Each structure stands twice: as structure tokens, then as C-alpha cells.
């Protein structure tokens, strides 16, 4: 499942959504006693923080090399298949 990009992305999104639900579950009863109260600020805060994270991640990802070019075992590790 780690090599399938769709499954990995779906798992990552699921984890992020469930983390958000968990935080809501913990914090909301203390703020609103009768019922959940969703606000536009909830969504924009997540988009803002997520946007800053993605921007920083992309900046570091494009600046650094992901494959160790001078590694003597690179060819062998690329061809490795675990049976």
C-alpha cells in the first residue's frame, strides 16, 4: 500500500480528517454546551495552516535532492524487490 500513490494519499487524507474530528470532539464540548457550532473560521484556519505547511514542504522538497546520487548502492537498492 505504500507504493500505491492513490492508497497512500487516501490514507493521508483520512488521517488528517480524523485528526480534525478528534480535535473537534475534544474541544467543542467546552466551547458550546448544547450543540456543535461550526464556523467559517474552522475551515479557513485548517486551510491556512495546511497551506503554510504545504508551501514550506514544497520549498524544501524542490531545494533538496531526494535520491542519493553518489550512493554506491543506489542501483542495487532501486532494483531490489522484496518477495
Rosetta constraint file for C-alpha pairs under 8 A:
AtomPair CA 1 CA 7 HARMONIC 6.07 0.50
AtomPair CA 1 CA 8 HARMONIC 6.53 0.50
AtomPair CA 2 CA 7 HARMONIC 7.45 0.50
AtomPair CA 2 CA 8 HARMONIC 5.85 0.50
AtomPair CA 3 CA 8 HARMONIC 7.60 0.50
AtomPair CA 4 CA 8 HARMONIC 6.19 0.50
AtomPair CA 5 CA 9 HARMONIC 5.97 0.50
AtomPair CA 6 CA 10 HARMONIC 6.03 0.50
AtomPair CA 7 CA 11 HARMONIC 6.05 0.50
AtomPair CA 8 CA 12 HARMONIC 6.17 0.50
AtomPair CA 9 CA 13 HARMONIC 6.17 0.50
AtomPair CA 10 CA 14 HARMONIC 6.06 0.50
AtomPair CA 11 CA 15 HARMONIC 6.13 0.50
AtomPair CA 12 CA 16 HARMONIC 6.26 0.50
AtomPair CA 13 CA 17 HARMONIC 6.13 0.50
AtomPair CA 14 CA 18 HARMONIC 6.07 0.50
AtomPair CA 15 CA 19 HARMONIC 6.04 0.50
AtomPair CA 16 CA 20 HARMONIC 6.27 0.50
AtomPair CA 17 CA 21 HARMONIC 6.27 0.50
AtomPair CA 18 CA 22 HARMONIC 6.04 0.50
AtomPair CA 19 CA 23 HARMONIC 6.25 0.50
AtomPair CA 20 CA 24 HARMONIC 6.21 0.50
AtomPair CA 21 CA 25 HARMONIC 6.00 0.50
AtomPair CA 22 CA 26 HARMONIC 6.28 0.50
AtomPair CA 23 CA 27 HARMONIC 6.03 0.50
AtomPair CA 24 CA 28 HARMONIC 5.35 0.50
AtomPair CA 25 CA 29 HARMONIC 7.14 0.50
AtomPair CA 26 CA 30 HARMONIC 7.96 0.50
AtomPair CA 27 CA 31 HARMONIC 6.75 0.50
AtomPair CA 28 CA 32 HARMONIC 5.94 0.50
AtomPair CA 28 CA 36 HARMONIC 6.51 0.50
AtomPair CA 29 CA 33 HARMONIC 5.59 0.50
AtomPair CA 29 CA 35 HARMONIC 7.92 0.50
AtomPair CA 29 CA 36 HARMONIC 7.57 0.50
AtomPair CA 32 CA 36 HARMONIC 6.32 0.50
AtomPair CA 32 CA 37 HARMONIC 6.87 0.50
AtomPair CA 38 CA 42 HARMONIC 6.89 0.50
AtomPair CA 39 CA 43 HARMONIC 7.45 0.50
AtomPair CA 40 CA 44 HARMONIC 6.36 0.50
AtomPair CA 41 CA 45 HARMONIC 5.77 0.50
AtomPair CA 42 CA 46 HARMONIC 6.50 0.50
AtomPair CA 43 CA 47 HARMONIC 6.21 0.50
AtomPair CA 44 CA 48 HARMONIC 5.89 0.50
AtomPair CA 45 CA 49 HARMONIC 6.08 0.50
AtomPair CA 46 CA 50 HARMONIC 5.77 0.50
AtomPair CA 47 CA 51 HARMONIC 5.73 0.50
AtomPair CA 48 CA 52 HARMONIC 6.25 0.50
AtomPair CA 49 CA 53 HARMONIC 6.25 0.50
AtomPair CA 50 CA 54 HARMONIC 6.10 0.50
AtomPair CA 51 CA 55 HARMONIC 5.96 0.50
AtomPair CA 52 CA 56 HARMONIC 6.16 0.50
AtomPair CA 53 CA 57 HARMONIC 5.98 0.50
AtomPair CA 54 CA 58 HARMONIC 5.92 0.50
AtomPair CA 55 CA 59 HARMONIC 6.17 0.50
AtomPair CA 56 CA 60 HARMONIC 6.26 0.50
AtomPair CA 57 CA 61 HARMONIC 5.93 0.50
AtomPair CA 58 CA 62 HARMONIC 6.04 0.50
AtomPair CA 59 CA 63 HARMONIC 6.24 0.50
AtomPair CA 60 CA 64 HARMONIC 6.18 0.50
AtomPair CA 61 CA 65 HARMONIC 7.60 0.50
AtomPair CA 61 CA 66 HARMONIC 7.65 0.50
AtomPair CA 68 CA 74 HARMONIC 7.24 0.50
AtomPair CA 69 CA 74 HARMONIC 7.46 0.50
AtomPair CA 70 CA 74 HARMONIC 7.91 0.50
AtomPair CA 73 CA 77 HARMONIC 6.11 0.50
AtomPair CA 74 CA 78 HARMONIC 6.16 0.50
AtomPair CA 75 CA 79 HARMONIC 6.33 0.50
AtomPair CA 76 CA 80 HARMONIC 6.16 0.50
